[in-house]
Amino acid sequence: MDLNPYANSPTVPERRERLDLRDIFDDVCARVEPFCQTGGASLEYWAIQAVREAYPSLDDQGLLIVVRAALRVCRGGSTPG
């Protein structure tokens, strides 16, 4: 028995609200990766600064969303896509 209500639907509704972040996600992952490989203390602050410098028009909420998602991917907690 398939519990997915959209399994037979021709289109699946988009659940994400910030589609603009998809366009920059791969680049953000590349910018955040050096901060993941150092280990030890969290370098999230520096990762945020690096992404903020690259995308100055990105608002604070979008910045946190995309950096934290990229950090999860770098640390192996999730897969992109």
PDB file with SEQRES, HELIX, SHEET and CRYST1 records, atoms N, CA, C and O in Angstrom:
SEQRES   1 A   81  MET ASP LEU ASN PRO TYR ALA ASN SER PRO THR VAL PRO          
SEQRES   2 A   81  GLU ARG ARG GLU ARG LEU ASP LEU ARG ASP ILE PHE ASP          
SEQRES   3 A   81  ASP VAL CYS ALA ARG VAL GLU PRO PHE CYS GLN THR GLY          
SEQRES   4 A   81  GLY ALA SER LEU GLU TYR TRP ALA ILE GLN ALA VAL ARG          
SEQRES   5 A   81  GLU ALA TYR PRO SER LEU ASP ASP GLN GLY LEU LEU ILE          
SEQRES   6 A   81  VAL VAL ARG ALA ALA LEU ARG VAL CYS ARG GLY GLY SER          
SEQRES   7 A   81  THR PRO GLY                                                  
HELIX    1 AA1 ASP A   20  CYS A   36  1                                  17    
HELIX    2 AA2 GLU A   44  ALA A   54  1                                  11    
HELIX    3 AA3 ASP A   60  CYS A   74  1                                  15    
CRYST1    1.000    1.000    1.000  90.00  90.00  90.00 P 1           1          
ATOM      1  N   MET A   1       0.846  -1.181   0.000  1.00  0.00           N  
ATOM      2  CA  MET A   1       0.000   0.000   0.000  1.00  0.00           C  
ATOM      3  C   MET A   1       0.889   1.241   0.000  1.00  0.00           C  
ATOM      4  O   MET A   1       1.771   1.385   0.847  1.00  0.00           O  
ATOM      5  N   ASP A   2       0.650   2.126  -0.947  1.00  0.00           N  
ATOM      6  CA  ASP A   2       1.450   3.337  -1.071  1.00  0.00           C  
ATOM      7  C   ASP A   2       0.789   4.455  -0.280  1.00  0.00           C  
ATOM      8  O   ASP A   2      -0.359   4.811  -0.545  1.00  0.00           O  
ATOM      9  N   LEU A   3       1.510   5.014   0.692  1.00  0.00           N  
ATOM     10  CA  LEU A   3       0.948   6.065   1.539  1.00  0.00           C  
ATOM     11  C   LEU A   3       1.220   7.463   0.999  1.00  0.00           C  
ATOM     12  O   LEU A   3       0.773   8.445   1.590  1.00  0.00           O  
ATOM     13  N   ASN A   4       1.942   7.571  -0.108  1.00  0.00           N  
ATOM     14  CA  ASN A   4       2.239   8.867  -0.701  1.00  0.00           C  
ATOM     15  C   ASN A   4       1.019   9.369  -1.465  1.00  0.00           C  
ATOM     16  O   ASN A   4       0.636   8.757  -2.462  1.00  0.00           O  
ATOM     17  N   PRO A   5       0.391  10.475  -1.027  1.00  0.00           N  
ATOM     18  CA  PRO A   5      -0.812  10.963  -1.705  1.00  0.00           C  
ATOM     19  C   PRO A   5      -0.534  11.499  -3.101  1.00  0.00           C  
ATOM     20  O   PRO A   5      -1.467  11.676  -3.883  1.00  0.00           O  
ATOM     21  N   TYR A   6       0.728  11.763  -3.434  1.00  0.00           N  
ATOM     22  CA  TYR A   6       1.078  12.307  -4.737  1.00  0.00           C  
ATOM     23  C   TYR A   6       1.674  11.262  -5.676  1.00  0.00           C  
ATOM     24  O   TYR A   6       2.149  11.605  -6.759  1.00  0.00           O  
ATOM     25  N   ALA A   7       1.655   9.999  -5.275  1.00  0.00           N  
ATOM     26  CA  ALA A   7       2.299   8.948  -6.052  1.00  0.00           C  
ATOM     27  C   ALA A   7       1.716   8.834  -7.457  1.00  0.00           C  
ATOM     28  O   ALA A   7       2.464   8.609  -8.409  1.00  0.00           O  
ATOM     29  N   ASN A   8       0.426   8.980  -7.610  1.00  0.00           N  
ATOM     30  CA  ASN A   8      -0.209   8.843  -8.912  1.00  0.00           C  
ATOM     31  C   ASN A   8      -0.528  10.191  -9.545  1.00  0.00           C  
ATOM     32  O   ASN A   8      -1.172  10.246 -10.593  1.00  0.00           O  
ATOM     33  N   SER A   9      -0.093  11.255  -8.933  1.00  0.00           N  
ATOM     34  CA  SER A   9      -0.354  12.600  -9.426  1.00  0.00           C  
ATOM     35  C   SER A   9       0.655  12.956 -10.512  1.00  0.00           C  
ATOM     36  O   SER A   9       1.841  12.664 -10.360  1.00  0.00           O  
ATOM     37  N   PRO A  10       0.212  13.583 -11.610  1.00  0.00           N  
ATOM     38  CA  PRO A  10       1.154  13.943 -12.667  1.00  0.00           C  
ATOM     39  C   PRO A  10       2.147  15.025 -12.245  1.00  0.00           C  
ATOM     40  O   PRO A  10       3.257  15.079 -12.775  1.00  0.00           O  
ATOM     41  N   THR A  11       1.768  15.877 -11.309  1.00  0.00           N  
ATOM     42  CA  THR A  11       2.682  16.900 -10.809  1.00  0.00           C  
ATOM     43  C   THR A  11       2.667  16.893  -9.292  1.00  0.00           C  
ATOM     44  O   THR A  11       1.614  16.792  -8.663  1.00  0.00           O  
ATOM     45  N   VAL A  12       3.835  16.998  -8.729  1.00  0.00           N  
ATOM     46  CA  VAL A  12       3.964  17.047  -7.270  1.00  0.00           C  
ATOM     47  C   VAL A  12       4.134  18.504  -6.881  1.00  0.00           C  
ATOM     48  O   VAL A  12       5.000  19.188  -7.426  1.00  0.00           O  
ATOM     49  N   PRO A  13       3.320  18.998  -5.943  1.00  0.00           N  
ATOM     50  CA  PRO A  13       3.462  20.402  -5.550  1.00  0.00           C  
ATOM     51  C   PRO A  13       4.805  20.655  -4.866  1.00  0.00           C  
ATOM     52  O   PRO A  13       5.307  19.814  -4.121  1.00  0.00           O  
ATOM     53  N   GLU A  14       5.368  21.820  -5.132  1.00  0.00           N  
ATOM     54  CA  GLU A  14       6.651  22.205  -4.533  1.00  0.00           C  
ATOM     55  C   GLU A  14       6.435  22.598  -3.083  1.00  0.00           C  
ATOM     56  O   GLU A  14       5.596  23.450  -2.789  1.00  0.00           O  
ATOM     57  N   ARG A  15       7.184  21.987  -2.174  1.00  0.00           N  
ATOM     58  CA  ARG A  15       7.023  22.274  -0.748  1.00  0.00           C  
ATOM     59  C   ARG A  15       8.005  23.320  -0.253  1.00  0.00           C  
ATOM     60  O   ARG A  15       7.836  23.865   0.838  1.00  0.00           O  
ATOM     61  N   ARG A  16       9.023  23.602  -1.038  1.00  0.00           N  
ATOM     62  CA  ARG A  16      10.021  24.584  -0.617  1.00  0.00           C  
ATOM     63  C   ARG A  16       9.529  25.991  -0.918  1.00  0.00           C  
ATOM     64  O   ARG A  16       8.878  26.233  -1.935  1.00  0.00           O  
ATOM     65  N   GLU A  17       9.846  26.898  -0.036  1.00  0.00           N  
ATOM     66  CA  GLU A  17       9.426  28.286  -0.210  1.00  0.00           C  
ATOM     67  C   GLU A  17      10.497  29.134  -0.867  1.00  0.00           C  
ATOM     68  O   GLU A  17      10.171  30.112  -1.541  1.00  0.00           O  
ATOM     69  N   ARG A  18      11.745  28.797  -0.697  1.00  0.00           N  
ATOM     70  CA  ARG A  18      12.861  29.617  -1.185  1.00  0.00           C  
ATOM     71  C   ARG A  18      13.515  28.962  -2.404  1.00  0.00           C  
ATOM     72  O   ARG A  18      14.635  28.460  -2.316  1.00  0.00           O  
ATOM     73  N   LEU A  19      12.826  28.968  -3.516  1.00  0.00           N  
ATOM     74  CA  LEU A  19      13.354  28.361  -4.727  1.00  0.00           C  
ATOM     75  C   LEU A  19      14.596  29.088  -5.245  1.00  0.00           C  
ATOM     76  O   LEU A  19      15.403  28.503  -5.967  1.00  0.00           O  
ATOM     77  N   ASP A  20      14.750  30.359  -4.877  1.00  0.00           N  
ATOM     78  CA  ASP A  20      15.923  31.118  -5.303  1.00  0.00           C  
ATOM     79  C   ASP A  20      17.221  30.536  -4.750  1.00  0.00           C  
ATOM     80  O   ASP A  20      18.289  30.739  -5.327  1.00  0.00           O  
ATOM     81  N   LEU A  21      17.133  29.818  -3.641  1.00  0.00           N  
ATOM     82  CA  LEU A  21      18.330  29.254  -3.023  1.00  0.00           C  
ATOM     83  C   LEU A  21      18.846  28.037  -3.783  1.00  0.00           C  
ATOM     84  O   LEU A  21      20.028  27.707  -3.690  1.00  0.00           O  
ATOM     85  N   ARG A  22      17.973  27.368  -4.535  1.00  0.00           N  
ATOM     86  CA  ARG A  22      18.408  26.216  -5.321  1.00  0.00           C  
ATOM     87  C   ARG A  22      19.464  26.613  -6.342  1.00  0.00           C  
ATOM     88  O   ARG A  22      20.414  25.869  -6.590  1.00  0.00           O  
ATOM     89  N   ASP A  23      19.290  27.791  -6.932  1.00  0.00           N  
ATOM     90  CA  ASP A  23      20.195  28.243  -7.979  1.00  0.00           C  
ATOM     91  C   ASP A  23      21.628  28.425  -7.482  1.00  0.00           C  
ATOM     92  O   ASP A  23      22.574  28.249  -8.249  1.00  0.00           O  
ATOM     93  N   ILE A  24      21.795  28.770  -6.227  1.00  0.00           N  
ATOM     94  CA  ILE A  24      23.137  29.051  -5.699  1.00  0.00           C  
ATOM     95  C   ILE A  24      23.673  27.943  -4.800  1.00  0.00           C  
ATOM     96  O   ILE A  24      24.799  28.040  -4.312  1.00  0.00           O  
ATOM     97  N   PHE A  25      22.888  26.894  -4.572  1.00  0.00           N  
ATOM     98  CA  PHE A  25      23.248  25.883  -3.582  1.00  0.00           C  
ATOM     99  C   PHE A  25      24.582  25.197  -3.885  1.00  0.00           C  
ATOM    100  O   PHE A  25      25.403  25.038  -2.982  1.00  0.00           O  
ATOM    101  N   ASP A  26      24.813  24.793  -5.117  1.00  0.00           N  
ATOM    102  CA  ASP A  26      26.071  24.112  -5.444  1.00  0.00           C  
ATOM    103  C   ASP A  26      27.276  25.009  -5.184  1.00  0.00           C  
ATOM    104  O   ASP A  26      28.297  24.554  -4.670  1.00  0.00           O  
ATOM    105  N   ASP A  27      27.152  26.281  -5.542  1.00  0.00           N  
ATOM    106  CA  ASP A  27      28.243  27.221  -5.297  1.00  0.00           C  
ATOM    107  C   ASP A  27      28.454  27.425  -3.797  1.00  0.00           C  
ATOM    108  O   ASP A  27      29.592  27.499  -3.334  1.00  0.00           O  
ATOM    109  N   VAL A  28      27.373  27.516  -3.045  1.00  0.00           N  
ATOM    110  CA  VAL A  28      27.476  27.683  -1.590  1.00  0.00           C  
ATOM    111  C   VAL A  28      28.160  26.462  -0.977  1.00  0.00           C  
ATOM    112  O   VAL A  28      28.998  26.605  -0.087  1.00  0.00           O  
ATOM    113  N   CYS A  29      27.811  25.272  -1.444  1.00  0.00           N  
ATOM    114  CA  CYS A  29      28.464  24.061  -0.929  1.00  0.00           C  
ATOM    115  C   CYS A  29      29.975  24.123  -1.153  1.00  0.00           C  
ATOM    116  O   CYS A  29      30.756  23.756  -0.275  1.00  0.00           O  
ATOM    117  N   ALA A  30      30.374  24.589  -2.326  1.00  0.00           N  
ATOM    118  CA  ALA A  30      31.807  24.696  -2.619  1.00  0.00           C  
ATOM    119  C   ALA A  30      32.477  25.723  -1.709  1.00  0.00           C  
ATOM    120  O   ALA A  30      33.621  25.530  -1.296  1.00  0.00           O  
ATOM    121  N   ARG A  31      31.778  26.810  -1.394  1.00  0.00           N  
ATOM    122  CA  ARG A  31      32.356  27.846  -0.523  1.00  0.00           C  
ATOM    123  C   ARG A  31      32.404  27.397   0.939  1.00  0.00           C  
ATOM    124  O   ARG A  31      33.290  27.818   1.683  1.00  0.00           O  
ATOM    125  N   VAL A  32      31.476  26.562   1.349  1.00  0.00           N  
ATOM    126  CA  VAL A  32      31.361  26.130   2.745  1.00  0.00           C  
ATOM    127  C   VAL A  32      32.255  24.921   3.027  1.00  0.00           C  
ATOM    128  O   VAL A  32      32.650  24.702   4.172  1.00  0.00           O  
ATOM    129  N   GLU A  33      32.574  24.146   2.010  1.00  0.00           N  
ATOM    130  CA  GLU A  33      33.331  22.912   2.198  1.00  0.00           C  
ATOM    131  C   GLU A  33      34.624  23.081   2.995  1.00  0.00           C  
ATOM    132  O   GLU A  33      34.898  22.241   3.853  1.00  0.00           O  
ATOM    133  N   PRO A  34      35.435  24.116   2.763  1.00  0.00           N  
ATOM    134  CA  PRO A  34      36.658  24.257   3.564  1.00  0.00           C  
ATOM    135  C   PRO A  34      36.388  24.388   5.064  1.00  0.00           C  
ATOM    136  O   PRO A  34      37.239  24.025   5.876  1.00  0.00           O  
ATOM    137  N   PHE A  35      35.246  24.887   5.429  1.00  0.00           N  
ATOM    138  CA  PHE A  35      34.916  25.052   6.848  1.00  0.00           C  
ATOM    139  C   PHE A  35      34.440  23.740   7.469  1.00  0.00           C  
ATOM    140  O   PHE A  35      34.388  23.622   8.693  1.00  0.00           O  
ATOM    141  N   CYS A  36      34.096  22.766   6.651  1.00  0.00           N  
ATOM    142  CA  CYS A  36      33.669  21.453   7.143  1.00  0.00           C  
ATOM    143  C   CYS A  36      34.853  20.535   7.393  1.00  0.00           C  
ATOM    144  O   CYS A  36      34.796  19.663   8.260  1.00  0.00           O  
ATOM    145  N   GLN A  37      35.913  20.725   6.642  1.00  0.00           N  
ATOM    146  CA  GLN A  37      37.043  19.805   6.694  1.00  0.00           C  
ATOM    147  C   GLN A  37      37.992  20.065   7.851  1.00  0.00           C  
ATOM    148  O   GLN A  37      38.886  19.258   8.105  1.00  0.00           O  
ATOM    149  N   THR A  38      37.818  21.162   8.550  1.00  0.00           N  
ATOM    150  CA  THR A  38      38.738  21.488   9.627  1.00  0.00           C  
ATOM    151  C   THR A  38      38.440  20.723  10.910  1.00  0.00           C  
ATOM    152  O   THR A  38      39.326  20.549  11.746  1.00  0.00           O  
ATOM    153  N   GLY A  39      37.197  20.264  11.074  1.00  0.00           N  
ATOM    154  CA  GLY A  39      36.842  19.548  12.289  1.00  0.00           C  
ATOM    155  C   GLY A  39      36.867  20.465  13.494  1.00  0.00           C  
ATOM    156  O   GLY A  39      37.010  21.679  13.352  1.00  0.00           O  
ATOM    157  N   GLY A  40      36.730  19.901  14.663  1.00  0.00           N  
ATOM    158  CA  GLY A  40      36.787  20.698  15.884  1.00  0.00           C  
ATOM    159  C   GLY A  40      35.605  21.632  16.037  1.00  0.00           C  
ATOM    160  O   GLY A  40      34.466  21.264  15.753  1.00  0.00           O  
ATOM    161  N   ALA A  41      35.885  22.839  16.488  1.00  0.00           N  
ATOM    162  CA  ALA A  41      34.836  23.814  16.771  1.00  0.00           C  
ATOM    163  C   ALA A  41      34.085  24.191  15.501  1.00  0.00           C  
ATOM    164  O   ALA A  41      34.625  24.130  14.396  1.00  0.00           O  
ATOM    165  N   SER A  42      32.847  24.576  15.683  1.00  0.00           N  
ATOM    166  CA  SER A  42      32.002  24.969  14.561  1.00  0.00           C  
ATOM    167  C   SER A  42      32.530  26.247  13.919  1.00  0.00           C  
ATOM    168  O   SER A  42      32.821  27.230  14.601  1.00  0.00           O  
ATOM    169  N   LEU A  43      32.642  26.213  12.634  1.00  0.00           N  
ATOM    170  CA  LEU A  43      33.092  27.382  11.896  1.00  0.00           C  
ATOM    171  C   LEU A  43      31.941  27.959  11.077  1.00  0.00           C  
ATOM    172  O   LEU A  43      32.152  28.581  10.036  1.00  0.00           O  
ATOM    173  N   GLU A  44      30.715  27.740  11.566  1.00  0.00           N  
ATOM    174  CA  GLU A  44      29.537  28.228  10.866  1.00  0.00           C  
ATOM    175  C   GLU A  44      29.596  29.738  10.656  1.00  0.00           C  
ATOM    176  O   GLU A  44      29.194  30.235   9.605  1.00  0.00           O  
ATOM    177  N   TYR A  45      30.088  30.458  11.639  1.00  0.00           N  
ATOM    178  CA  TYR A  45      30.185  31.920  11.525  1.00  0.00           C  
ATOM    179  C   TYR A  45      31.004  32.304  10.301  1.00  0.00           C  
ATOM    180  O   TYR A  45      30.602  33.179   9.534  1.00  0.00           O  
ATOM    181  N   TRP A  46      32.154  31.655  10.114  1.00  0.00           N  
ATOM    182  CA  TRP A  46      33.024  31.991   8.993  1.00  0.00           C  
ATOM    183  C   TRP A  46      32.423  31.535   7.673  1.00  0.00           C  
ATOM    184  O   TRP A  46      32.599  32.198   6.651  1.00  0.00           O  
ATOM    185  N   ALA A  47      31.723  30.425   7.683  1.00  0.00           N  
ATOM    186  CA  ALA A  47      31.039  29.967   6.473  1.00  0.00           C  
ATOM    187  C   ALA A  47      29.972  30.981   6.065  1.00  0.00           C  
ATOM    188  O   ALA A  47      29.822  31.291   4.883  1.00  0.00           O  
ATOM    189  N   ILE A  48      29.240  31.490   7.039  1.00  0.00           N  
ATOM    190  CA  ILE A  48      28.218  32.506   6.769  1.00  0.00           C  
ATOM    191  C   ILE A  48      28.859  33.761   6.191  1.00  0.00           C  
ATOM    192  O   ILE A  48      28.334  34.350   5.246  1.00  0.00           O  
ATOM    193  N   GLN A  49      29.977  34.167   6.749  1.00  0.00           N  
ATOM    194  CA  GLN A  49      30.653  35.372   6.248  1.00  0.00           C  
ATOM    195  C   GLN A  49      31.123  35.186   4.808  1.00  0.00           C  
ATOM    196  O   GLN A  49      31.018  36.104   3.994  1.00  0.00           O  
ATOM    197  N   ALA A  50      31.638  34.008   4.495  1.00  0.00           N  
ATOM    198  CA  ALA A  50      32.109  33.737   3.137  1.00  0.00           C  
ATOM    199  C   ALA A  50      30.959  33.790   2.131  1.00  0.00           C  
ATOM    200  O   ALA A  50      31.108  34.331   1.036  1.00  0.00           O  
ATOM    201  N   VAL A  51      29.824  33.230   2.506  1.00  0.00           N  
ATOM    202  CA  VAL A  51      28.670  33.226   1.611  1.00  0.00           C  
ATOM    203  C   VAL A  51      28.063  34.626   1.533  1.00  0.00           C  
ATOM    204  O   VAL A  51      27.628  35.051   0.463  1.00  0.00           O  
ATOM    205  N   ARG A  52      28.031  35.334   2.638  1.00  0.00           N  
ATOM    206  CA  ARG A  52      27.504  36.709   2.634  1.00  0.00           C  
ATOM    207  C   ARG A  52      28.332  37.599   1.701  1.00  0.00           C  
ATOM    208  O   ARG A  52      27.788  38.449   0.996  1.00  0.00           O  
ATOM    209  N   GLU A  53      29.637  37.394   1.708  1.00  0.00           N  
ATOM    210  CA  GLU A  53      30.510  38.178   0.828  1.00  0.00           C  
ATOM    211  C   GLU A  53      30.236  37.858  -0.643  1.00  0.00           C  
ATOM    212  O   GLU A  53      30.269  38.748  -1.493  1.00  0.00           O  
ATOM    213  N   ALA A  54      29.968  36.597  -0.936  1.00  0.00           N  
ATOM    214  CA  ALA A  54      29.710  36.194  -2.316  1.00  0.00           C  
ATOM    215  C   ALA A  54      28.311  36.596  -2.787  1.00  0.00           C  
ATOM    216  O   ALA A  54      28.110  36.863  -3.972  1.00  0.00           O  
ATOM    217  N   TYR A  55      27.353  36.641  -1.874  1.00  0.00           N  
ATOM    218  CA  TYR A  55      25.955  36.954  -2.197  1.00  0.00           C  
ATOM    219  C   TYR A  55      25.436  38.056  -1.274  1.00  0.00           C  
ATOM    220  O   TYR A  55      24.615  37.783  -0.399  1.00  0.00           O  
ATOM    221  N   PRO A  56      25.893  39.280  -1.451  1.00  0.00           N  
ATOM    222  CA  PRO A  56      25.515  40.362  -0.533  1.00  0.00           C  
ATOM    223  C   PRO A  56      24.024  40.717  -0.576  1.00  0.00           C  
ATOM    224  O   PRO A  56      23.510  41.308   0.374  1.00  0.00           O  
ATOM    225  N   SER A  57      23.333  40.371  -1.643  1.00  0.00           N  
ATOM    226  CA  SER A  57      21.905  40.702  -1.726  1.00  0.00           C  
ATOM    227  C   SER A  57      21.019  39.661  -1.041  1.00  0.00           C  
ATOM    228  O   SER A  57      19.810  39.863  -0.922  1.00  0.00           O  
ATOM    229  N   LEU A  58      21.595  38.568  -0.599  1.00  0.00           N  
ATOM    230  CA  LEU A  58      20.838  37.514   0.076  1.00  0.00           C  
ATOM    231  C   LEU A  58      20.439  37.976   1.473  1.00  0.00           C  
ATOM    232  O   LEU A  58      21.278  38.469   2.228  1.00  0.00           O  
ATOM    233  N   ASP A  59      19.163  37.820   1.819  1.00  0.00           N  
ATOM    234  CA  ASP A  59      18.697  38.240   3.137  1.00  0.00           C  
ATOM    235  C   ASP A  59      19.194  37.270   4.218  1.00  0.00           C  
ATOM    236  O   ASP A  59      19.662  36.174   3.906  1.00  0.00           O  
ATOM    237  N   ASP A  60      19.091  37.673   5.465  1.00  0.00           N  
ATOM    238  CA  ASP A  60      19.619  36.880   6.584  1.00  0.00           C  
ATOM    239  C   ASP A  60      18.984  35.497   6.669  1.00  0.00           C  
ATOM    240  O   ASP A  60      19.677  34.509   6.914  1.00  0.00           O  
ATOM    241  N   GLN A  61      17.677  35.423   6.470  1.00  0.00           N  
ATOM    242  CA  GLN A  61      16.996  34.130   6.549  1.00  0.00           C  
ATOM    243  C   GLN A  61      17.503  33.191   5.456  1.00  0.00           C  
ATOM    244  O   GLN A  61      17.821  32.034   5.731  1.00  0.00           O  
ATOM    245  N   GLY A  62      17.579  33.676   4.235  1.00  0.00           N  
ATOM    246  CA  GLY A  62      18.076  32.854   3.137  1.00  0.00           C  
ATOM    247  C   GLY A  62      19.513  32.432   3.349  1.00  0.00           C  
ATOM    248  O   GLY A  62      19.895  31.306   3.030  1.00  0.00           O  
ATOM    249  N   LEU A  63      20.303  33.337   3.887  1.00  0.00           N  
ATOM    250  CA  LEU A  63      21.703  33.053   4.173  1.00  0.00           C  
ATOM    251  C   LEU A  63      21.832  31.891   5.156  1.00  0.00           C  
ATOM    252  O   LEU A  63      22.602  30.960   4.919  1.00  0.00           O  
ATOM    253  N   LEU A  64      21.098  31.940   6.235  1.00  0.00           N  
ATOM    254  CA  LEU A  64      21.152  30.861   7.232  1.00  0.00           C  
ATOM    255  C   LEU A  64      20.639  29.542   6.669  1.00  0.00           C  
ATOM    256  O   LEU A  64      21.218  28.486   6.924  1.00  0.00           O  
ATOM    257  N   ILE A  65      19.559  29.604   5.908  1.00  0.00           N  
ATOM    258  CA  ILE A  65      18.989  28.383   5.335  1.00  0.00           C  
ATOM    259  C   ILE A  65      20.010  27.689   4.439  1.00  0.00           C  
ATOM    260  O   ILE A  65      20.267  26.495   4.591  1.00  0.00           O  
ATOM    261  N   VAL A  66      20.590  28.438   3.507  1.00  0.00           N  
ATOM    262  CA  VAL A  66      21.466  27.820   2.522  1.00  0.00           C  
ATOM    263  C   VAL A  66      22.797  27.395   3.145  1.00  0.00           C  
ATOM    264  O   VAL A  66      23.342  26.359   2.763  1.00  0.00           O  
ATOM    265  N   VAL A  67      23.327  28.156   4.081  1.00  0.00           N  
ATOM    266  CA  VAL A  67      24.602  27.768   4.713  1.00  0.00           C  
ATOM    267  C   VAL A  67      24.415  26.537   5.588  1.00  0.00           C  
ATOM    268  O   VAL A  67      25.238  25.622   5.543  1.00  0.00           O  
ATOM    269  N   ARG A  68      23.369  26.495   6.370  1.00  0.00           N  
ATOM    270  CA  ARG A  68      23.160  25.326   7.240  1.00  0.00           C  
ATOM    271  C   ARG A  68      22.874  24.069   6.433  1.00  0.00           C  
ATOM    272  O   ARG A  68      23.309  22.980   6.808  1.00  0.00           O  
ATOM    273  N   ALA A  69      22.151  24.207   5.338  1.00  0.00           N  
ATOM    274  CA  ALA A  69      21.902  23.053   4.471  1.00  0.00           C  
ATOM    275  C   ALA A  69      23.211  22.579   3.840  1.00  0.00           C  
ATOM    276  O   ALA A  69      23.465  21.377   3.767  1.00  0.00           O  
ATOM    277  N   ALA A  70      24.036  23.511   3.388  1.00  0.00           N  
ATOM    278  CA  ALA A  70      25.315  23.152   2.787  1.00  0.00           C  
ATOM    279  C   ALA A  70      26.228  22.488   3.819  1.00  0.00           C  
ATOM    280  O   ALA A  70      26.928  21.529   3.493  1.00  0.00           O  
ATOM    281  N   LEU A  71      26.229  22.983   5.048  1.00  0.00           N  
ATOM    282  CA  LEU A  71      27.041  22.366   6.097  1.00  0.00           C  
ATOM    283  C   LEU A  71      26.574  20.940   6.382  1.00  0.00           C  
ATOM    284  O   LEU A  71      27.400  20.051   6.591  1.00  0.00           O  
ATOM    285  N   ARG A  72      25.264  20.714   6.394  1.00  0.00           N  
ATOM    286  CA  ARG A  72      24.748  19.355   6.602  1.00  0.00           C  
ATOM    287  C   ARG A  72      25.216  18.423   5.493  1.00  0.00           C  
ATOM    288  O   ARG A  72      25.609  17.287   5.760  1.00  0.00           O  
ATOM    289  N   VAL A  73      25.177  18.891   4.265  1.00  0.00           N  
ATOM    290  CA  VAL A  73      25.622  18.068   3.143  1.00  0.00           C  
ATOM    291  C   VAL A  73      27.110  17.781   3.259  1.00  0.00           C  
ATOM    292  O   VAL A  73      27.541  16.644   3.065  1.00  0.00           O  
ATOM    293  N   CYS A  74      27.893  18.797   3.574  1.00  0.00           N  
ATOM    294  CA  CYS A  74      29.348  18.602   3.701  1.00  0.00           C  
ATOM    295  C   CYS A  74      29.702  17.628   4.811  1.00  0.00           C  
ATOM    296  O   CYS A  74      30.665  16.869   4.704  1.00  0.00           O  
ATOM    297  N   ARG A  75      28.924  17.658   5.861  1.00  0.00           N  
ATOM    298  CA  ARG A  75      29.217  16.776   7.006  1.00  0.00           C  
ATOM    299  C   ARG A  75      28.607  15.397   6.830  1.00  0.00           C  
ATOM    300  O   ARG A  75      28.753  14.534   7.695  1.00  0.00           O  
ATOM    301  N   GLY A  76      27.931  15.189   5.722  1.00  0.00           N  
ATOM    302  CA  GLY A  76      27.370  13.870   5.431  1.00  0.00           C  
ATOM    303  C   GLY A  76      26.010  13.633   6.058  1.00  0.00           C  
ATOM    304  O   GLY A  76      25.560  12.489   6.130  1.00  0.00           O  
ATOM    305  N   GLY A  77      25.347  14.681   6.511  1.00  0.00           N  
ATOM    306  CA  GLY A  77      24.046  14.513   7.146  1.00  0.00           C  
ATOM    307  C   GLY A  77      22.882  14.468   6.186  1.00  0.00           C  
ATOM    308  O   GLY A  77      21.769  14.118   6.579  1.00  0.00           O  
ATOM    309  N   SER A  78      23.114  14.815   4.936  1.00  0.00           N  
ATOM    310  CA  SER A  78      22.043  14.847   3.946  1.00  0.00           C  
ATOM    311  C   SER A  78      22.678  14.824   2.575  1.00  0.00           C  
ATOM    312  O   SER A  78      23.869  15.095   2.421  1.00  0.00           O  
ATOM    313  N   THR A  79      21.875  14.498   1.582  1.00  0.00           N  
ATOM    314  CA  THR A  79      22.382  14.514   0.219  1.00  0.00           C  
ATOM    315  C   THR A  79      21.674  15.584  -0.568  1.00  0.00           C  
ATOM    316  O   THR A  79      20.472  15.783  -0.393  1.00  0.00           O  
ATOM    317  N   PRO A  80      22.390  16.283  -1.437  1.00  0.00           N  
ATOM    318  CA  PRO A  80      21.737  17.322  -2.235  1.00  0.00           C  
ATOM    319  C   PRO A  80      20.816  16.730  -3.272  1.00  0.00           C  
ATOM    320  O   PRO A  80      20.967  15.580  -3.684  1.00  0.00           O  
ATOM    321  N   GLY A  81      19.847  17.549  -3.692  1.00  0.00           N  
ATOM    322  CA  GLY A  81      18.976  17.120  -4.779  1.00  0.00           C  
ATOM    323  C   GLY A  81      17.687  16.754  -4.332  1.00  0.00           C  
ATOM    324  O   GLY A  81      16.840  16.369  -5.138  1.00  0.00           O  
TER     325      GLY A  81                                                      
END                                                                             
